[in-house]
Amino acid sequence: MRAYDRTPPAYTPHPIPPGSPLSRFGAVPVILVERQPSQAYVWDDEDPAVVWDAAGDPYVWDAPASAANFIDATCDFQALEVDVGRPDDLNLFASGRCLFSLDNRSGQWSTYDAGGRLIYYAPGRRVRVLAKIGTETFWLFAGYIDRWDDTAADSVTVEAHDRFATLAQPVGKFTPGTAGETAGPRIDAIRSRAGDGDPVRLEAGTVTLTRQQTDRSPLEEIQVTALSDGGLVYTDADGTLVYRDRLWPRGRDDQPTIDRFTDNVCDADAFMVWDCQLATVDDYLATVVHLENVAGLVSEAVTDDELLLGGAPFPLTHPDPDHWTTQAEGDKLAGALLNLFGDPTVGVASMTLHLVDPLQDLWRVGIDKRLGDRIEFLHDFVAAGGLPGTFDVALVVTTVAHRVTPDAWLVELGTTQAVEATPVQRWDMTHWTWDDPLARWDH
């Protein structure tokens, strides 16, 4: 776990049999499902041998409901998918999704009893997905069940989403927060209005915010607040609502290391990935940043890059008026966004880590990747003119997807466009002289 992570729920671990496919993994997935409290028995229970409060009878008709708890479903799992991140072109994140199927030949996960009476209603109950390496625990997902489907193959399929799905539900008109507060306190006020009581980790933010009535959903209002400040808001793997200010490209201060990855630089000290898709797209490119707030103030920043000015314009605007208060705040925000998105750079649309790879130990690095982590990526390519080239760039993780079966564990990562680059100097292609004290001939 990381320094700020919430404590996982208490549960009784299900032992992994020695012959189980999971015993060959370097980590064990842990799927925890919250069970609904067991209600007291009813008089017309289908068992005819049951006698009202008979001595020694386990059925006590006035027994109180038992407390809810988490059940380890790992030994019954057939497949597991966790997919979080995937922001749009404004860096607004989608609700994280978890999908898994469980073997139900034992009836352990049935929602109805033999008489057809509903005994467990799953939607709204909590799901926690962890991974364990030895005695260490890592968070993968925390959310709420919204579908529980019984299939014809003696299994159940469960779908859950993180707290964004709950915050996306309208609550009617409301006026959040107080005038003059910054983004962190405003987001806290909005989610409190939605009845959200889960943990938060909110950076204060930069601009001061105006206050007005809204009929947006709490999530939409939180996103407007984040855009008004130039920050990011997302749900972390442990279910914590996180707000990062406009310095988010620096990475997370709770990540243990900045890991290095490559898809084709074999002699680099880096983890090898597969199915890498590099992307140079205009989704995150801005030549003109045009912002307007609720009071009608307009702030604009324009690139001075002659190459970009000679082509099509790439405007960046927000779909709703911002909530920053002063002209100076709007101007600084526009400049910060242009500084971040004004350079065309390469990013990693997706790359895959095969955790069962026998040639490298990827278990910890793959399982502990989180939204907002900063990573380094190396890639050799043939540059313009036929010369060799190398990308050595810093990126921020914006997508983490786990695909787990009893035979494989794949982790797909996606990132922002490069937020920093290290120039690579080669022996026969450099402005440095041989004995230059500043020369660095490797990465």
C-alpha positions in Angstrom: 0.0 0.0 0.0 1.0 3.6 -0.5 1.4 6.2 2.3 -2.0 7.8 1.9 -4.0 4.7 1.1 -7.1 3.8 3.2 -7.0 0.6 5.2 -8.5 -2.4 3.3 -11.6 -4.0 4.9 -11.3 -6.9 7.2 -11.9 -10.3 5.6 -11.1 -13.9 6.0 -8.6 -14.9 3.2 -9.6 -17.9 1.2 -6.6 -20.2 1.0 -5.2 -20.8 -2.5 -4.9 -24.6 -3.1 -1.4 -25.8 -4.1 -2.6 -26.9 -7.5 -4.5 -23.8 -8.3 -3.4 -21.8 -11.4 -3.2 -18.8 -9.1 -0.4 -20.5 -7.1 1.9 -19.9 -10.1 1.3 -16.1 -10.0 3.8 -13.7 -8.4 0.8 -12.0 -6.9 -2.7 -13.1 -5.9 -5.8 -11.1 -6.8 -8.3 -10.6 -4.0 -11.9 -9.9 -4.9 -14.0 -8.8 -1.9 -17.8 -8.6 -2.1 -19.8 -7.0 0.6 -22.7 -9.3 1.6 -26.0 -7.9 2.6 -27.0 -8.5 6.3 -28.7 -11.9 6.8 -32.2 -11.2 7.9 -34.1 -13.2 10.5 -35.9 -16.3 9.2 -39.5 -16.2 8.2 -42.3 -18.4 9.5 -43.1 -20.0 6.1 -39.6 -21.1 5.4 -39.7 -24.0 2.9 -38.1 -26.5 5.3 -41.1 -28.4 6.8 -38.9 -29.8 9.6 -38.4 -26.4 11.1 -40.3 -25.9 14.4 -40.8 -22.6 16.0 -37.8 -21.9 18.4 -37.3 -25.6 19.0 -34.5 -26.5 21.5 -31.3 -27.0 19.6 -32.8 -25.7 16.3 -30.3 -23.3 14.6 -33.3 -21.3 13.2 -34.3 -18.6 15.7 -37.1 -16.6 14.3 -36.5 -13.4 16.2 -32.8 -13.4 15.6 -31.5 -9.9 14.7 -29.9 -9.2 11.3 -26.2 -10.0 11.2 -23.8 -7.2 10.3 -22.6 -6.8 6.7 -19.1 -8.1 5.9 -16.8 -8.7 3.0 -16.4 -12.2 1.6 -13.3 -13.3 -0.3 -14.5 -14.5 -3.7 -11.0 -15.1 -5.2 -11.2 -18.9 -5.4 -14.4 -18.7 -7.4 -13.3 -16.1 -9.9 -13.1 -16.9 -13.6 -12.1 -13.6 -15.0 -11.5 -10.1 -13.8 -11.2 -6.7 -15.6 -10.4 -3.4 -13.9 -10.4 -0.3 -16.2 -9.8 3.2 -14.8 -8.8 6.5 -16.3 -9.3 7.1 -20.0 -9.7 10.9 -19.9 -11.2 12.9 -22.7 -9.4 15.8 -24.5 -10.0 18.1 -21.4 -8.5 15.5 -19.1 -11.9 14.7 -17.5 -11.7 11.1 -16.3 -14.4 8.5 -16.9 -15.9 6.4 -14.0 -13.7 3.4 -13.2 -15.2 0.1 -14.1 -14.7 -3.4 -12.6 -16.2 -6.6 -14.2 -15.7 -10.1 -12.9 -17.3 -13.5 -13.2 -17.7 -16.1 -10.4 -18.2 -19.8 -10.5 -21.6 -20.4 -8.9 -22.0 -24.2 -9.1 -22.0 -24.3 -5.3 -24.8 -21.7 -5.0 -22.5 -19.5 -2.9 -23.3 -16.4 -5.1 -27.0 -17.1 -5.7 -29.3 -14.2 -5.0 -32.5 -16.3 -4.5 -33.3 -19.3 -2.2 -34.8 -22.5 -3.3 -38.3 -21.0 -3.0 -37.4 -18.1 -5.3 -37.3 -15.6 -2.5 -34.7 -12.8 -2.9 -32.1 -13.2 -0.1 -29.3 -10.9 -1.4 -29.7 -7.7 -3.4 -26.3 -6.9 -4.8 -26.7 -3.4 -6.4 -25.3 -0.8 -4.1 -23.1 -3.1 -2.2 -19.4 -2.4 -2.1 -16.6 -4.2 -4.1 -12.9 -4.0 -3.2 -10.2 -5.5 -5.5 -6.7 -5.9 -4.0 -3.5 -7.7 -5.0 -1.2 -9.4 -2.5 2.5 -10.0 -3.0 3.6 -12.0 0.1 2.4 -9.9 3.0 2.1 -6.7 1.0 -1.3 -5.4 -0.1 -2.0 -3.3 -3.2 -5.2 -1.5 -4.1 -6.6 -2.1 -7.6 -10.2 -0.9 -7.4 -12.9 0.3 -4.9 -16.5 0.8 -6.0 -20.2 -0.2 -5.9 -22.0 -3.0 -7.6 -24.6 -1.9 -10.2 -25.2 -5.2 -12.0 -25.4 -8.8 -10.8 -26.3 -11.2 -13.6 -27.0 -14.9 -13.1 -25.9 -16.7 -16.3 -27.0 -20.1 -17.7 -23.5 -21.5 -17.2 -23.7 -21.7 -13.4 -21.8 -18.5 -12.9 -22.6 -14.9 -12.1 -21.2 -11.8 -13.8 -20.7 -8.7 -11.6 -20.2 -5.1 -12.8 -19.2 -2.3 -10.5 -18.2 1.4 -10.9 -16.3 3.7 -8.7 -17.8 6.7 -6.8 -17.9 8.9 -10.0 -21.0 6.9 -11.0 -22.7 8.0 -7.8 -21.6 11.6 -8.0 -22.9 11.7 -11.6 -26.5 11.4 -10.3 -28.4 14.7 -10.2 -29.4 16.1 -6.8 -31.5 19.1 -8.0 -30.5 22.8 -7.8 -28.0 23.7 -5.2 -25.4 26.4 -4.5 -22.1 24.9 -3.4 -19.4 26.2 -1.1 -18.6 29.8 -0.3 -17.4 32.7 -2.5 -13.6 33.2 -2.6 -12.7 29.6 -1.6 -10.3 27.5 -3.7 -10.8 24.3 -5.7 -10.1 21.8 -2.9 -12.7 23.1 -0.4 -15.2 23.7 -3.2 -14.9 20.1 -4.4 -15.3 18.9 -0.8 -18.5 21.0 -0.4 -20.0 19.7 -3.7 -19.4 16.0 -2.9 -20.8 16.6 0.7 -24.0 18.0 -0.9 -24.3 14.7 -2.8 -24.2 12.7 0.5 -20.7 11.3 -0.4 -18.9 10.2 2.8 -15.9 8.4 1.3 -12.3 9.6 1.8 -10.9 12.6 -0.1 -7.4 13.9 -0.8 -7.8 17.4 -2.2 -5.0 19.8 -3.0 -6.0 23.4 -2.2 -5.8 24.8 -5.8 -4.8 28.2 -7.0 -7.7 30.5 -8.1 -10.5 31.9 -5.9 -13.9 30.8 -7.0 -17.2 32.6 -7.5 -20.4 31.0 -6.1 -23.6 30.5 -8.0 -26.6 28.1 -8.1 -26.3 25.1 -10.4 -28.5 22.3 -11.6 -25.5 20.2 -12.8 -24.8 16.8 -11.2 -22.2 16.9 -8.4 -19.7 15.3 -10.7 -20.2 17.8 -13.5 -19.9 20.7 -11.0 -16.7 19.1 -9.6 -15.3 18.9 -13.1 -16.1 22.6 -13.8 -14.3 23.5 -10.6 -11.2 21.4 -11.7 -11.2 23.0 -15.2 -11.5 26.5 -13.6 -8.3 25.8 -11.6 -6.4 23.9 -14.3 -6.2 20.7 -12.2 -7.3 17.0 -12.4 -9.9 15.1 -10.4 -10.2 11.3 -10.4 -11.0 8.4 -8.2 -7.9 6.6 -6.9 -7.5 2.8 -6.7 -8.5 2.8 -3.0 -11.7 4.7 -3.7 -10.3 8.1 -2.5 -11.5 11.2 -4.5 -8.3 13.0 -5.5 -7.9 16.6 -6.7 -4.5 17.6 -8.1 -3.7 21.2 -8.8 -2.1 22.5 -12.1 1.3 21.1 -11.1 0.0 17.5 -11.6 2.6 16.8 -14.4 5.2 16.6 -11.6 3.8 13.2 -10.7 2.5 11.8 -7.4 4.5 12.3 -4.2 3.4 8.9 -2.9 4.8 6.8 -5.8 7.8 4.8 -4.6 9.9 5.1 -7.8 9.7 6.7 -11.3 9.9 3.5 -13.4 11.4 3.4 -16.9 9.8 1.4 -19.7 10.7 0.6 -23.3 9.4 -1.4 -26.2 12.6 -1.7 -28.3 15.7 -0.4 -26.5 17.1 -3.7 -25.5 20.2 -2.5 -23.7 18.4 0.0 -21.5 17.8 -0.4 -17.8 14.1 -0.5 -18.4 11.1 -2.8 -18.2 10.1 -4.2 -21.6 6.5 -3.7 -22.7 4.4 -5.1 -25.6 1.9 -3.8 -28.1 3.1 -0.3 -27.6 1.1 2.4 -29.5 2.8 5.8 -29.7 0.4 8.6 -30.5 1.0 12.2 -31.7 -2.5 13.6 -31.7 -4.2 17.0 -31.6 -6.4 16.0 -28.7 -4.1 17.7 -26.2 -2.6 20.4 -28.5 -3.5 24.0 -28.0 -2.3 27.0 -30.1 -5.0 29.3 -28.7 -6.4 29.1 -25.2 -9.7 31.0 -24.9 -11.4 31.1 -21.4 -14.4 33.0 -20.2 -15.8 33.1 -16.6 -19.4 33.4 -15.4 -19.0 37.2 -15.1 -18.0 37.5 -18.8 -14.3 38.1 -18.3 -12.2 36.7 -21.1 -8.7 35.5 -21.0 -6.7 34.3 -24.0 -3.2 33.0 -24.6 -1.7 32.4 -28.1 1.4 30.4 -29.1 4.4 32.0 -30.7 5.5 28.8 -32.4 5.8 29.7 -36.1 5.5 26.1 -37.2 2.1 25.7 -35.5 0.9 29.1 -36.5 1.4 28.1 -40.1 -1.1 25.3 -39.9 -4.6 24.7 -38.6 -5.6 26.4 -35.3 -6.0 24.2 -32.3 -8.2 26.1 -29.9 -8.7 25.1 -26.2 -11.9 26.2 -24.6 -14.0 24.9 -21.8 -17.6 23.8 -22.4 -19.0 25.9 -19.5 -17.9 29.3 -18.1 -15.2 29.0 -15.6 -15.5 30.1 -11.9 -12.3 32.0 -11.4 -12.9 35.4 -10.0 -10.3 38.0 -11.3 -8.9 38.8 -14.7 -5.4 38.1 -13.4 -6.4 34.6 -12.3 -7.9 33.9 -15.8 -4.8 35.2 -17.6 -2.5 33.0 -15.5 -4.7 29.9 -16.0 -4.7 30.5 -19.8 -0.9 30.9 -19.8 -0.5 27.7 -17.7 -2.7 25.7 -20.1 -0.8 27.0 -23.1 2.5 26.1 -21.5 1.2 22.6 -20.8 -0.5 21.9 -24.1 1.2 24.3 -26.5 3.9 21.9 -27.7 3.2 18.9 -30.0 4.6 15.9 -28.2 4.4 12.2 -28.4 2.5 10.1 -25.9 1.8 6.4 -25.2 -1.8 5.6 -26.2 -1.4 2.1 -24.8 1.3 -0.4 -23.8 0.9 -3.8 -22.2 2.8 -5.5 -19.4 2.7 -9.3 -19.3 3.1 -9.9 -15.6 3.8 -13.6 -16.1 6.8 -12.8 -18.3 9.5 -15.3 -17.1 12.3 -13.0 -18.3 11.6 -10.0 -16.1 9.9 -9.4 -12.8 6.9 -7.1 -13.6 4.6 -8.0 -10.7 5.2 -5.1 -8.4 5.7 -2.5 -11.1 2.6 -3.5 -12.9 0.3 -4.0 -9.9 1.3 -0.7 -8.2 0.8 1.6 -11.2 -1.8 4.3 -10.3 -3.4 7.2 -12.1 -1.1 10.3 -11.8 2.2 8.3 -11.6 5.1 9.8 -13.5 7.0 7.3 -15.7 9.9 7.4 -18.2 9.7 5.9 -21.7 12.4 5.1 -24.2 11.9 4.3 -27.8 14.4 3.9 -30.7 13.2 4.9 -34.2 14.4 5.8 -37.6 14.4 9.6 -37.7 13.8 11.9 -40.7 16.7 11.5 -43.2 17.3 7.9 -42.1 19.3 8.7 -39.0 18.7 6.9 -35.7 16.6 8.6 -33.1 15.5 8.0 -29.5 12.6 9.2 -27.5 13.5 9.6 -23.8 10.4 11.3 -22.4 8.5 11.7 -19.1 4.8 10.9 -19.1 2.0 10.8 -16.6 -0.2 7.7 -16.3 -3.9 8.3 -17.2 -5.1 4.8 -17.8 -4.6 1.6 -15.9 -6.4 -1.6 -17.0 -6.0 -5.1 -15.5 -7.1 -8.2 -17.4 -6.8 -11.3 -15.2 -7.6 -14.9 -15.9 -6.3 -18.0 -14.2 -3.6 -18.2 -16.8 -2.6 -14.6 -17.4 -2.4 -11.1 -15.9 -2.1 -8.2 -18.4 -1.8 -4.6 -17.4 -2.4 -1.9 -20.0 -1.1 1.6 -19.4 -2.0 4.8 -21.2 -0.4 8.2 -20.6 -0.5 11.9 -21.3 1.6 13.4 -24.1 5.2 13.9 -23.0 5.6 16.5 -20.2 9.4 16.5 -20.3 12.0 15.1 -22.7 15.7 14.3 -22.3 17.9 15.0 -25.4 19.9 12.0 -26.4 23.4 12.7 -27.7 25.2 10.1 -29.9 28.9 9.7 -30.7 28.7 10.7 -34.3 25.7 13.2 -34.0 26.4 15.8 -31.3 27.4 19.4 -30.8 29.7 18.3 -27.9 33.4 17.7 -28.3 34.9 14.4 -27.2 36.2 15.6 -23.8 33.4 18.0 -23.0 32.8 17.7 -19.2 29.0 18.2 -19.8 28.8 15.4 -22.4 26.6 12.4 -21.5 26.8 9.6 -24.1 24.0 7.4 -22.9 20.5 8.0 -21.5 
